[in-house]
Amino acid sequence: MKKTPEAALHLLGGMAERMDRAGRQLEYAPVLNLNGIEKDNLTLGDRIAKWVAQFAGSPAFLGLHAAAFLS
């Protein structure tokens, strides 16, 4: 490399070209939106269970239980 810096520049140019090509391929790669697919396939029971699970972990749920137990 010290004797022929042109060879080092040629190697660096080739590497940069490969990285650019790989980046362009990744930019347009098809990616599935798994959240959207999962949401589209939920049954009524799944949606109700999901809502109950979300509500059971909410501050409103904790407040309701605290008020019920304190009274």
For each residue, the residues with C-beta under 8 A, 3 or more apart:
1: 4 5 7 8
2: 5
3:
4: 1 7 8
5: 1 2 8 9
6: 9 10
7: 1 4 10 11
8: 1 4 5 11 12
9: 5 6 12 13
10: 6 7 13 14
11: 7 8 14 15
12: 8 9 15 16
13: 9 10 16 17
14: 10 11 17 18
15: 11 12 18 19
16: 12 13 19 20
17: 13 14 20 21
18: 14 15 21 22
19: 15 16 22 23
20: 16 17 23 24
21: 17 18 24 25
22: 18 19 25 26
23: 19 20 26 27
24: 20 21 27 28
25: 21 22 28 29
26: 22 23 29
27: 23 24
28: 24 25
29: 25 26
30:
31:
32: 37
33: 36 37
34: 37 38
35: 38 39
36: 33 39 40
37: 32 33 34 40 41
38: 34 35 41 42
39: 35 36 42
40: 36 37
41: 37 38
42: 38 39 46 47 50
43: 46 47
44: 47 48
45: 48 49
46: 42 43 49 50
47: 42 43 44 50 51
48: 44 45 51 52
49: 45 46 52 53
50: 42 46 47 53 54
51: 47 48 54 55
52: 48 49 55 56
53: 49 50 56 57
54: 50 51 57 58
55: 51 52 58 60 61
56: 52 53 61
57: 53 54 61
58: 54 55 61 62
59: 62 63
60: 55 63 64
61: 55 56 57 58 64 65
62: 58 59 65 66
63: 59 60 66 67
64: 60 61 67 68
65: 61 62 68 69
66: 62 63 69 70
67: 63 64 70 71
68: 64 65 71
69: 65 66
70: 66 67
71: 67 68
